[in-house]
Amino acid sequence: MQLEASDLRALFTGNATPISMGFVRGMKVCIRCITYHHCGIVERVGDGIVELSGASWIAESGRWEEFTRTGDAEVREMFAANVRVSLGAIVDWTEMPAIPTTTK
């Protein structure tokens, strides 16, 4: 990919194409950042964040394959309100068939 001067100008003036990272509203996801994981339902992507409703902080997932298949984390804490995750902090993410709905 070759960058043009107009591409660089857009990056530095805030007129760049918004990054969505493939998130779609209503999608159940688990987002892994460097030091934490969040699960929730995508409500909005924009302004450098993804906003999740019904969100939880995953303190200990247990076996990763089982967790991503069932959504049943060993230790988790629910958020009282929506949570916003910086797109720049995301290492990877996966769509989930189910997400945690209670603290455990």
Secondary structure by P-SEA (a helix, b strand, c coil): ccccaaaaaaaaacccccccccccccccccccccccccbbbbccccccbbbbcccccccccccaaaaaaccccccccccccbbbbbcccccbbbbbcccccccc
